[in-house]
């Protein structure tokens, strides 16, 4: 059987994030290293799975293939969601959205304030995972969701618009594990609403 083409990802660089308000450079540096781990493990799993495919051993009855395939969703989404998260922050972020994003929030939630209250409620829910505003590509409507770990709760076909990491590694030791609400407030001091708006589908 012919060798499968190899896909290889390189960690994206987010050096522009230094100097965030309420999220220290030390926590960011640690977070970048964790993100790089997801990139590396995604590459390794892709390599291993391609090797099994090339040997004709890609079968659900092969425990190694089945388990690595399941694991791929965790690692792959861990990589991608971190890129959305780092990509929608910047030092001195906007306090409120404008333009099409604000309009979409108003159409979906009645007001920006309603969207924000709902997002913060999702983001401070107990558990480990992500708070994400998704857009329905068919209607343009926005909705807020909790995604457990990295892969459980993503809405098939929906577009992530605003992504916040709610794992403790995103804010400890800047804040204590039970102070996630303070981290959420800090996140909104650094959010890049322009980057979020660029993700909206027309």
N, C-alpha and C positions, 0 to 999 in steps of 0.2 A: 504494500500500500504506500502511496506517495506521502512524503512528509507534509504535514499541515503548515501553512504559513504562520510565522511567529509574530504575535503582537507584543510590543514592549512599551510600557509607559515610563515616563520620567517624572519625578516629583516637580510640581509647579513651584515657583518661587513667589513668596509673598512678603518680601522685605519691606514693602511700603507700609506694612501694618505696625511697624515699631512706633511707639508713642501713643498707643490707644489710651483712652481715658477709662480708668477703672479695670483694665485688663493688662496686667504687667507684661513687660517684654520677656521675663523669665517664664511665665506661664505659656506665652506664645512659642518660645523656643522649644519648650518641652512638647507642646502640641504639634509643632512642625515635625519633630522627630517621630511622634506617634503616627502622623499622617504618612510620612515616608515609609513606615512599616507596612501600612496598608498597600501602598504602591508596590513595594517589593514582594509582598505575599501574593498580590494579584498577578504579578509577572511570573512568580514561581509556580502558582497553580496553573496558569495558562500553559506554561512549559510542560508541566507534568501531565496535564490533560491532553495536550497535543501529542505527547509521547505515547500515551495509551491509545489514542486514536490512530497514530501511525502504525502501531503494532496490532491493530484490529481488536483491541481490548476495551473499546468504549461500549460498555453494556451495563444496563441497570443491575444485572446479576453480579457484576464485579463490585465488591464492597468498596474497594479503594476509589474506583471511578465515581460511584454513587456519592460517597461521602465528600470527595473533593469538589464535585459539582455543586452539592448543597453548600459547602463552605464558600464557594466562589461568590455567592450572593452577599455574604457578610463582608468579605474583603473588598469586593468590587464597589459595593455601595459605601463602605467606609472610606474608600478613596474618593469617590465622586462627591459624596455629601460634604466632605471636608473642603473640597475645591469650591463648591457653592458657598459654604460658610465663610471661608477666608475671602472669597471673591466678593461678598456683599458687605464687607466692612472697610472702613478707612478712618484714619485719624480725623477728628472734627467732622463727623458725619452729620447729615441733615437732621433737624429735629422733627420735621414732618415731610411726608412725600408731596410731590406735586404732579401736575400733568395727568397722564393716562393711569398711573398707578393709583393715585388718590381717587380718581373717577371710578376705577374698578372696585376699590374698597367701598366707596359709597354705594355703588350699584349692588354690591354683594352683601354688605353689612349695614347699610343705612348711613354710616358715617365712618370716618377714619377712627374716631374714638371708640366706636363699637368694635371695629376690627382689632384695634390695639388691646382692648380689654380681653377680647376672646383669645388673641394670640398669647397674651401673658398668662391667661388661665391655663391654656394648653401647656405652655412652657414651664410652668411651676407645678405641673402634675407629678405625683410621685413616680419614680421609675428612672430607668436609664434609656436614653434615646435622643430624639430630635423633635423640635417643633418646626413645622414647615407649613408655609402658605403655598398651596397648589392652585394652579389655574386649570379649569376644565377647558380643553382646546375646542370643544364643540360650542360652548355657550359663552366662554370668556369669564365665567364666574369664578370667584376666589373662595377657597375654604381652607380652614386651619386644621391640621392633623398632627397627631402624635405618632411618630415612627419608632417602634421599639428596636433596640440594638441599631442596626443600619438598614435591615432589609424587610422587617415586618411592619406593614402598614403603608408602604408606598402605594400610591394610586396608579394603576396601570394606565399609561398614556397621558397622564396629567403632567404639567410642567411645574417644577419647583421654582417659585418666585422669590420667597424669603426663607432662608434656612438658618436655624439657630441650633448649635450643638448644645444639648442639655445634659451630656455626660459630665460627671464631676471633674474629669481631667480638664475640662474647658475653663474651670474657675477656681479650683483648689490648687494652691493654698491662698490665693488672693481673698477668697471667701471660704467660710466653713461649709461643710457639706449641706447643712440645713439652711444656708443663706442663698439659695439659688435665686430668690427674688431680687436680691441685690445685684447679682450677676446679670439677670435679665435687664434690669435698669441700666447697667453699664453697657450692655450690648446695644441698647437703643441710643446711647450717646455716640456710638461709633458706626451706626448702620449707614451704608451707602445706598440710599434709595434710588439713585440714578442707575446703579448697577442692577438693582432689583427690577426697575422698570424696563430695562433693556431685555429682560427675559420674557416679558409679556408677549404672547402671540397676538398678532393683529386680528 
